Amino acid sequence: MFENQKTELMIVCDEKLMEYANYLMALIGQNDDVEGKTVGTKDGTVSAAIYTPKNYKDTLPKITSNTHILFIGSFKEAKEQGKNVNFSFNKYGMKYGWLGKRAVMYVEDDMLKKDE
């Protein structure tokens, strides 16, 4: 019944992290499944788009509770979302967590050491 349903993912990041958002989009768009085996998400089931914080704010009235959103970085909007998130990964200055269809991931720069 839901076989052909596509999940849309909104990736929100600021300009300085655009490189990582583009890399994530490339990974999502890969056709890497092999016969009988899904690698990552099933090919073609996720469609991603990158939004800057301004794009996100401008689109906010149209965003529903069914919209999957990933905030990458520690800009204002990501920090606001992070207040409601239970972080399932919190090591080496890296944090990742989610609540419902909202996820936040970032690195605390002051926690990183050059030798790590």
Sequence and secondary structure as in RCSB ss.txt:
>XXXX:A:sequence
MFENQKTELMIVCDEKLMEYANYLMALIGQNDDVEGKTVGTKDGTVSAAIYTPKNYKDTLPKITSNTHILFIGSF
KEAKEQGKNVNFSFNKYGMKYGWLGKRAVMYVEDDMLKKDE
>XXXX:A:secstr
  TT  EEEEEEE GGGHHHHHHHHHHHH    BTTB  SS TTSEEEEEE HHHHHHHGGG  TT EEEEESSS
HHHHHHHTT EEEEEETTEEEEEETTEEEEEE GGG  TT 
